[in-house]
C-alpha cells in the first residue's frame, strides 16, 4: 500500500492554485512596511532569547546594507 498521492482532486488543485497565488502576492505585492512594528518585533525576540537589545538598522534595499 502506497501512502503517496498519485493524483490531486479538483479541490486540491484549486487549493494549490490559491495557495500559490497567496505566496506570489506576498512577494510581488508587499504591504506597507511598518518600521515601528518591525523594530519592536526584533527587540522582543532578542529579549525573549535573553540577549541585550541590538541596534536595528533599516535600508531601502539589500544592496544598501552591503
C-alpha positions in Angstrom: 0.0 0.0 0.0 1.5 3.3 -1.1 1.0 6.5 1.0 1.9 8.8 -1.8 -0.8 10.8 -3.6 -0.7 10.0 -7.3 -3.3 12.4 -8.4 -4.8 15.6 -6.9 -8.5 16.0 -6.6 -10.2 19.1 -8.1 -10.5 20.6 -4.7 -6.7 20.0 -4.0 -5.9 21.6 -7.4 -7.9 24.7 -6.5 -6.3 25.0 -3.1 -2.9 24.6 -4.7 -3.5 27.4 -7.1 -5.0 29.6 -4.4 -2.0 29.0 -2.1 0.5 29.6 -4.9 -1.1 33.0 -5.6 -1.1 34.0 -1.9 2.6 33.4 -1.8 3.3 35.2 -5.0 1.2 38.2 -3.8 3.3 38.3 -0.6 6.4 38.7 -2.6 5.2 40.9 -5.5 2.6 42.9 -3.7 4.1 43.6 -0.3 2.1 45.5 2.3 3.4 48.8 3.5 6.5 48.4 5.8 5.9 49.3 9.4 9.3 50.2 10.8 8.0 50.7 14.4 6.4 47.2 14.4 9.5 45.6 12.8 11.8 47.2 15.4 9.5 46.1 18.3 9.5 42.6 16.9 13.3 42.3 16.7 13.7 43.8 20.2 11.1 41.4 21.6 12.9 38.4 20.0 16.2 39.4 21.5 14.6 40.0 24.9 12.9 36.6 24.7 16.2 34.9 24.0 17.8 36.7 27.0 20.0 38.9 24.8 20.6 42.6 25.1 18.7 44.9 22.7 20.5 45.2 19.3 21.0 48.2 17.1 18.3 47.9 14.4 19.0 49.5 11.1 16.7 49.7 8.0 17.8 50.2 4.4 16.0 50.8 1.2 17.4 47.6 -0.4 19.5 44.6 0.3 22.3 46.3 -1.7 22.1 49.3 0.6 23.1 47.2 3.6 26.2 45.8 1.9 
